[in-house]
């Protein structure tokens, strides 16, 4: 069974009901400070941590004096606009005492389904983590609609975990795991400490949302678990309202762990190889040898470009003899790749008229 201490890259989902007091719509400052202490301790041992946080609508609701009921979509978006700035400031103030820098990243579910936006999100998050920053990923409720209506923040966290290749995702919830029925209504409901496969029976047991501040129910958590485990990420559901919730999980607090079906690296490569190529890049012998050693594809190694493709599209990688080596997601359009082929990365801005990325296909977006 997975344990939190084993995580190399950890995503933590924080629900509105944990961050915001539902009686007065104010931030639970002591709880957030305790979470920051947990994260600081985990990052100190070398684990990458990314937080996916709800709470902007709940905070904005209190500032605007909106009633504690389901809000019309336009009022939810207005509350999010007011709450997001306060949420970002609260995280910054909680992490500064530990010498940690935070960054706000606003995304929607669509950012993970559109390959161009997916690559941009992945590159940004990878860069932030590489610089030692704690990304605070917020659902962009000022423009999103489906996420607000259907409580898809758990699924958003799973998509973020898949995007960054996390090996563990923790959903801090108002319940200590998955049960055969709602434990509030049925005290004899069975708790599942480990779920190795999400069967139709498991799906049938999932319930709906129960809190006025939190829109995610067990059903969306099971959907998130399906996405996460398919991408090689273990997922845990645990009760998060206590102080130091991550420390409590490490020390054996009750939870349900959904086990991954593959490791993140293998899952990602299979996902890429299943795509239909939209074009091809032919590379020289030196670049082919470098790719087999696990490097990224740079412009100097490209000797030919074929097909019409956009940024984020899958393209075949061929050697100088036109033999297929693999498949990858291009960070340039076909026209751009053709223009910069054979040139040094330092020449890209002069050729294209704007700065570009140093690599054409990153090694993490490539299956050889």
Secondary structure, 3 states (H helix, E strand, C coil): CCCHHHCCEEEEEECHHHHEECCCCEECHHHHHHHHHHHHHHHHCCCEEEEEECCHHHHHHHHHCCCCCCCCHHHHHHHHHHHHHHHHHHHHHHHHCCCCCEEEEEECCHHHHCHHHHHHHHHHHHHHHHCCCEEEEEECCCCCCHHHHHCCHHHHHHHHHHHHCCCEEEEEECCCCEECCCCCCCCCCCEECEECCCCHHHHHHCCCCCCCCCCCCHHHHHHHHHHHHHCCCEEEEEECCCCCHHHHHHCCCCEEEECCCCCHHHHHHHHHHCCCCCCEEEECHHHHHHHHCCCCEEHHHEEEEECCCCCCCEEEEECCCCCEEEEEECCCCHHHHHHHCCCCHHHHHHHHCCCCCCEEECHHHEEC
